[in-house]
Amino acid sequence: MGGGRPPVPYTGSAKTIARMAVVAKVSPEELEAEGLRPDAAAVLRRLLRDGNPPAEHPPAGDQELEVHTSETGDMRVFFMAPKNLPPRELERVRKIAERLARDFAHDSLHEEGETD
């Protein structure tokens, strides 16, 4: 990356990343350790403190992440990101989605092994 102009931060991503972090059960400290902007961690802290996690089914325009499972147990994770999301932040969102997919798959495997 040459000496061009510095990347412009995506202004809506702090809320987006914080909402996804709630779903993926990522702590504010983990967000800060991952190098995300401090405002994303601050939004997450506010969401957790106020007990206002994102709605389970946000309006289609706001939906960033979907997890679908089939009857056979196959799982697919879909996420949508704005076109102007910088590559570095897009990669961070992708990592959160991957973490959610792993956690979901792990939980599903353990539930299958449980007996009543």
N, C-alpha and C positions, 0 to 999 in steps of 0.2 A: 504494500500500500504506500504509494508515493507521498509526496509532500502536499497533496491537495488539501482542500478545506476539511476540517474535522467533521465527523458524522454528526448530524442533527439528531438529538434524542427524540424518540417517539413519545409524544406527550401523553397519550392515552394508555401506555403500556403499564404504568405503575398499578393502576386499578385492575387491568387485565391480569397481570402477573399475580397480584395479590389474591384475586378471586380464584385463579387456578391453583395457587398455593394452598388455599383452604381445601379445595377438592382433593389435592394430592397429599394433604397433611404435611406440608413443608412449613417449618417454623420461620419466623422473621429472622432469627439468627442464621438459619441455613441460607436464606435469601441473601443476606449480607455477606456470608462466607462465599457464596457463589459469585460475588462481584456485581450483583445487581444494584441498581440505583437505590440509595437509602430511602427514597420516597415510596418505593414498592414495599419495603419492609414496614415503613410507617403506616401505610394503608392497611397492610395485613394486620398489624398490631391493633389498629382501630377496629377492624372487622371482628377480630377475636375478642377484644375487650367489650365491644358493644353487643356481642352475640348476634350479629347480623350477617351470617354467611350468605353468599350469593344464592339466589333462587335456584331451585332444582331445574327448572325449565325456563331459562331467561328468554326474552323475545329473540326471534331468529337473527336479527341484526346484531345482537350482543353475544350470541352463542360462540364460545371459543373452543369448547372441548366436548366431545360426545364419546361415550363408550357403548358399544353394541355387542351383545353376546347372542349366539345362536343356540338352538336347542341341543346341538352337539357339543357345546362348550367353546366353540371357536369365538375368539374375541377380536374386535377391531377397534382401534382408537382413532378418531378423526379430530383434527383440530383445524380451525380456520384462523388465519392471521391477516391483519390489514396489509394491503399491498405495499404500504410505505414503511413497514416494520424493518428496521436495520437488520442485516444478516446476523450480527452478534446477538441481538435480542431474540430473533427468530430461533436461533440455536438454543437459547435458554428455555424458550417456550417448548421447544421440541423435547428437551431433556426432562422437563416437568411432565409432559405427556407420557414419555417413556417410563418415568418413575411410577406414574399412576397406573399404566398398563401392567407393569411388573407387580405392583402391590395388589392390584385387582386379581391378576392371575394367581398369585400366591394365596390370597384369601379364598378364592374359588376352589383351589385344590384342597385346602384344609377343610372347607365346608363339605366337600364331597366325601371325605374320609370320616366325617363325624357320624355317629349313630345316635338314635334317640333312646 
